Amino acid sequence: MPYVMDCDNLIDRWTNAGRFHSTFSETTSVAGTPDVAEVSVDDLRRILERHERVTVLDVRNAADRAEWFIPGSLHVDVHDALWANDPKALADFAPPAGVPVVTVCGRGRTSVLASRRLQERGVRSVSLRGGMQAWSLAWNVAPVRLDRSRAEVLQVRRTGKGCLSYVVGSRGVAAVIDPALDPSVYFDIARSRGWKISQVLDTHVHADHLSRARVLAESAGATVYLPEQRRVGYQHTPVRDGDSLTIGEAQLKVIATPGHTFESACYLLEGAALFTGDTLFLGTVGRPDLAAKADEETRNRARLLHGSLQRLIGLPAETLVLPGHTSEPIAFDARPIADRLDAVRERAHVLRLSEDDFVPLIVSRVPAPPANHSMIVQHNERGDLPDDPTLLEAGANRCTVG
């Protein structure tokens, strides 16, 4: 079902460029097209989070839509028809009466054409500024219920990118694990709980998204903890297998899990929750080859990965698995992407394979690497960010294999 927004008091803003307020930007035109109002990613994110009435219409081609999309959005494959000025483009699209439409494309240009076409038919419509490229930074939050921990955990989800990060708080302090969003997001979350961010952790050197660990830690006056390695050039505190970190009254134990990368580690929160990064997902496992230079290196990583996974599935069955990514767009439903370890083991059949069976199967299923992964790795090893992260990060997550 599409998301819908009850916004009768906003409709006049959408159709009268002189009366726009905070929700919508100035108007935009494309290739001589009359001005069309835009909505920002952050405002659309808030609309969806509040479950207000709006129809989100994706006008990209089918292949692009299949890669990633806004949860709950509708799709009409009219990209080429709109640019060809086909009079039939969107002629059959009929949103619910009186419900405004947000059009979405890759970068916010075709969606302007779509909104103008709908407006000509009397449909209230605006364009998502920056399109799906900008939407890659949209996020939502889900609380994680833990019965056996003295800490509170919040899962922070980049809904379009599939990146999952975590804020773990206890007794007025917090740690952030695998930060993938602007530091202001984590500051606001921590502040709302009365926490001060004192620690920032990455599970490994990421290749699919830009880590915000260094910039967040510097802004918060916090310490960066990274698994021991010789790749990262900025100041941090290395952690090793068996180390423990204190977060208020809670303890976080380091478990070395090489395979996805040589330095990959998971973090076990008081035996109750396991932050698995890109090593273990809810139905599959991490790919072993992002930085591999040859097939033999990929096989070596797969062997390491098998050993690491066998170690993880030996943990208690009720341990809650909290992965670093998901391959599906994340709904605004406040439901954490998590499951018990015994359910994950049952779902992911590769976890039950011997090493001799696991390695060739995983190597044969490794998909194409994420776009721009080598440049992303270089930024993460330096701890810096480009001016516009979305230029490197846009697109679906490709860290899984199985």
MOPE-V106602 format. One record per pair of residues at least 12 apart in sequence whose ideal C-beta (glycine too) atoms are under 7 Angstrom apart, sorted by the first residue. I is the first residue (numbers start at 1). J is the second residue. D is the distance in whole Angstrom. If there is no record, write none. Layout:
BEGIN
I;J;D / I;J;D
END
This chain:
BEGIN
1;72;7 / 2;55;5 / 2;56;6 / 2;72;5 / 2;73;6 / 2;74;5 / 3;48;5 / 3;51;7 / 3;54;6 / 3;56;6 / 3;72;4 / 4;53;4 / 4;54;6 / 4;55;6 / 4;96;7 / 4;99;5 / 5;47;5 / 5;52;3 / 5;53;4 / 5;54;3 / 6;52;5 / 6;53;4 / 7;52;6 / 7;53;6 / 7;54;7 / 7;100;6 / 10;23;6 / 11;100;6 / 11;124;5 / 14;37;6 / 14;100;6 / 14;124;5 / 14;126;6 / 15;124;6 / 17;35;6 / 17;37;7 / 20;37;6 / 23;39;6 / 23;43;5 / 24;37;5 / 24;38;6 / 24;39;6 / 24;126;6 / 25;38;4 / 25;40;6 / 25;129;6 / 28;112;6 / 28;127;7 / 30;109;5 / 30;112;4 / 30;113;6 / 33;112;6 / 33;113;6 / 33;116;5 / 34;116;6 / 36;112;5 / 36;115;5 / 36;116;5 / 36;126;7 / 36;127;5 / 37;126;4 / 38;126;6 / 38;127;5 / 38;129;4 / 39;102;6 / 39;126;5 / 39;128;6 / 39;129;7 / 40;129;5 / 41;128;7 / 41;130;6 / 41;134;5 / 41;135;6 / 41;137;6 / 41;138;5 / 44;102;6 / 44;128;6 / 45;138;5 / 45;139;7 / 48;332;5 / 49;140;6 / 49;332;5 / 53;99;5 / 54;99;7 / 54;100;6 / 54;102;6 / 55;74;6 / 55;95;4 / 55;96;7 / 55;99;5 / 55;101;5 / 56;70;5 / 56;72;7 / 56;73;4 / 56;74;7 / 56;102;5 / 56;104;6 / 57;73;7 / 57;74;5 / 57;76;7 / 57;101;5 / 57;102;7 / 57;103;5 / 57;104;7 / 57;114;7 / 58;70;7 / 58;73;5 / 58;74;7 / 58;75;4 / 58;104;5 / 59;76;6 / 59;78;5 / 59;79;6 / 59;82;7 / 59;103;6 / 59;104;7 / 59;105;5 / 59;110;6 / 59;111;6 / 59;114;5 / 60;79;6 / 60;105;5 / 60;106;6 / 61;77;6 / 61;79;5 / 61;80;7 / 62;77;5 / 64;106;6 / 67;395;6 / 67;396;5 / 68;132;7 / 68;160;6 / 68;329;6 / 68;395;7 / 68;396;4 / 69;329;6 / 70;104;6 / 70;135;6 / 70;160;7 / 70;329;7 / 71;159;7 / 71;329;5 / 71;330;7 / 71;331;4 / 71;332;7 / 72;331;7 / 73;104;7 / 76;90;6 / 76;93;6 / 78;90;6 / 78;114;7 / 79;105;7 / 79;110;5 / 82;110;6 / 82;113;4 / 82;114;6 / 82;117;7 / 83;110;7 / 89;117;6 / 90;114;6 / 90;117;5 / 90;118;6 / 95;123;6 / 100;124;4 / 100;125;7 / 101;118;6 / 101;123;6 / 101;124;7 / 101;125;4 / 102;126;6 / 102;128;6 / 103;115;5 / 103;125;6 / 103;127;5 / 103;128;7 / 104;128;5 / 104;131;6 / 104;132;6 / 105;131;5 / 106;131;5 / 106;132;5 / 106;133;6 / 107;130;7 / 107;131;4 / 107;133;5 / 108;127;6 / 108;128;6 / 108;129;5 / 108;130;5 / 108;131;4 / 108;134;7 / 111;127;4 / 111;128;6 / 111;131;6 / 112;127;5 / 115;127;5 / 132;160;7 / 132;394;7 / 133;390;5 / 133;394;4 / 134;390;6 / 135;160;5 / 136;158;7 / 136;160;5 / 136;161;5 / 136;390;5 / 136;393;6 / 136;394;5 / 137;158;7 / 137;181;7 / 137;390;6 / 138;158;7 / 138;159;5 / 138;160;6 / 139;156;6 / 139;157;6 / 139;158;5 / 139;159;6 / 139;181;6 / 139;185;6 / 140;157;6 / 140;159;6 / 140;330;7 / 140;332;5 / 141;154;6 / 141;155;7 / 141;156;6 / 141;189;7 / 142;155;5 / 142;157;7 / 142;334;5 / 142;335;6 / 142;336;4 / 143;334;7 / 144;273;7 / 144;322;7 / 144;336;5 / 144;338;6 / 146;272;5 / 146;273;6 / 146;320;7 / 148;270;7 / 148;271;7 / 148;272;4 / 149;250;6 / 149;269;6 / 149;270;4 / 149;272;4 / 149;273;7 / 150;170;6 / 150;249;4 / 150;250;5 / 150;270;7 / 151;168;5 / 151;169;6 / 151;170;4 / 151;247;6 / 151;248;7 / 151;250;4 / 151;269;6 / 152;169;5 / 152;170;7 / 152;193;7 / 153;166;6 / 153;168;5 / 153;273;6 / 154;166;7 / 154;167;5 / 154;189;6 / 155;322;7 / 155;336;5 / 155;337;7 / 156;181;7 / 156;185;7 / 156;189;7 / 157;330;4 / 158;180;6 / 158;181;6 / 159;329;6 / 159;330;4 / 160;329;6 / 161;209;6 / 161;393;6 / 161;397;6 / 162;325;5 / 162;326;5 / 162;327;6 / 162;330;7 / 162;397;4 / 163;180;4 / 163;209;5 / 163;325;6 / 164;323;6 / 164;324;6 / 164;325;6 / 164;326;6 / 164;337;6 / 165;177;6 / 165;178;5 / 165;179;5 / 165;180;5 / 165;181;7 / 166;178;7 / 166;275;6 / 166;322;6 / 167;186;6 / 167;189;5 / 167;190;6 / 168;247;6 / 168;269;7 / 169;190;7 / 169;193;5 / 169;195;4 / 170;247;5 / 170;248;3 / 170;249;5 / 170;250;4 / 171;248;3 / 171;249;5 / 172;194;6 / 172;195;6 / 172;196;6 / 172;248;7 / 173;195;6 / 173;196;5 / 173;198;5 / 173;247;6 / 173;248;5 / 174;190;5 / 174;195;4 / 174;196;7 / 174;197;5 / 174;198;7 / 175;198;7 / 175;199;4 / 175;201;6 / 175;247;5 / 175;252;7 / 176;197;6 / 176;200;5 / 176;216;6 / 177;201;5 / 177;203;7 / 177;267;6 / 177;275;5 / 178;202;6 / 178;203;6 / 178;277;6 / 178;324;5 / 179;200;6 / 179;211;7 / 179;212;4 / 179;213;6 / 179;216;5 / 180;209;5 / 180;212;6 / 181;212;6 / 182;212;7 / 183;212;6 / 183;215;6 / 183;216;4 / 183;219;5 / 186;216;6 / 197;220;4 / 197;222;5 / 198;222;5 / 199;222;6 / 199;223;6 / 199;225;6 / 199;245;6 / 199;247;7 / 200;213;5 / 200;216;5 / 200;217;4 / 200;222;5 / 200;224;5 / 201;225;5 / 201;267;7 / 202;226;5 / 203;264;6 / 203;265;6 / 203;266;7 / 203;275;7 / 203;277;3 / 203;324;6 / 204;227;6 / 204;260;6 / 204;261;5 / 204;263;6 / 204;264;4 / 204;265;7 / 204;277;6 / 204;278;7 / 205;231;5 / 205;232;6 / 205;261;6 / 205;263;7 / 205;377;6 / 205;380;5 / 205;381;6 / 206;376;7 / 206;380;6 / 207;290;4 / 207;291;7 / 207;370;6 / 207;373;4 / 207;376;6 / 207;377;5 / 208;370;5 / 208;373;7 / 208;376;7 / 208;397;6 / 208;398;7 / 208;399;5 / 209;376;7 / 209;393;5 / 210;376;6 / 210;379;6 / 210;380;7 / 210;385;6 / 210;389;5 / 210;392;7 / 210;393;6 / 211;380;5 / 214;234;5 / 214;383;3 / 215;385;6 / 223;237;6 / 224;236;4 / 224;237;7 / 225;237;5 / 225;239;5 / 225;245;7 / 226;238;6 / 227;239;6 / 227;256;7 / 227;263;4 / 227;264;7 / 227;265;4 / 228;240;5 / 228;263;7 / 229;262;7 / 229;263;4 / 231;381;5 / 232;381;5 / 232;383;7 / 233;381;6 / 233;382;6 / 234;382;7 / 234;383;4 / 239;254;5 / 239;265;7 / 240;254;7 / 241;254;6 / 241;255;6 / 241;256;4 / 242;254;7 / 250;269;6 / 250;270;6 / 251;270;6 / 252;267;5 / 252;269;6 / 253;267;7 / 253;268;4 / 254;267;6 / 255;268;6 / 257;279;5 / 257;308;4 / 257;312;7 / 258;304;4 / 258;308;6 / 259;279;6 / 259;286;7 / 259;288;5 / 259;301;6 / 259;304;4 / 259;305;3 / 259;308;5 / 260;278;5 / 260;279;5 / 260;286;4 / 260;287;7 / 260;288;6 / 260;305;6 / 261;291;7 / 264;277;6 / 264;279;5 / 266;279;6 / 266;312;7 / 271;316;7 / 272;319;7 / 272;320;6 / 273;320;4 / 273;322;6 / 274;312;7 / 274;315;7 / 274;319;5 / 274;320;7 / 274;321;6 / 274;322;7 / 275;322;5 / 276;321;6 / 276;322;7 / 276;323;5 / 276;324;7 / 277;324;4 / 278;324;5 / 278;325;6 / 278;399;5 / 279;308;6 / 280;309;6 / 280;312;6 / 280;321;6 / 280;323;7 / 280;344;7 / 281;323;5 / 281;325;7 / 281;400;6 / 282;321;6 / 282;323;6 / 282;337;7 / 282;339;5 / 282;344;6 / 282;347;7 / 283;347;5 / 283;348;5 / 284;348;6 / 284;400;5 / 284;401;7 / 284;402;3 / 285;305;7 / 285;309;6 / 285;348;7 / 285;350;6 / 285;401;7 / 285;402;5 / 286;305;7 / 286;399;6 / 286;400;7 / 287;366;6 / 287;399;6 / 287;400;6 / 287;401;4 / 288;301;4 / 288;302;5 / 288;305;5 / 288;362;6 / 289;301;6 / 289;366;5 / 290;369;6 / 290;373;6 / 291;377;7 / 295;363;7 / 298;363;6 / 298;366;7 / 299;359;6 / 299;363;6 / 302;358;7 / 302;359;4 / 302;362;5 / 302;363;6 / 303;355;6 / 303;359;6 / 306;355;5 / 306;358;5 / 306;359;7 / 309;351;6 / 313;341;7 / 313;345;5 / 313;351;6 / 315;341;6 / 317;340;7 / 317;341;6 / 317;342;4 / 318;340;6 / 319;341;4 / 320;338;5 / 320;340;6 / 321;338;6 / 321;339;6 / 321;341;6 / 321;344;5 / 322;338;5 / 323;337;7 / 325;397;5 / 325;399;5 / 327;397;6 / 327;400;6 / 348;402;6 / 350;362;7 / 350;402;5 / 362;401;6 / 365;401;5 / 365;402;7 / 366;401;5 / 367;398;6 / 367;401;7 / 368;398;7 / 369;398;7 / 370;398;5 / 371;395;5 / 372;392;5 / 375;392;6 / 376;392;6
END
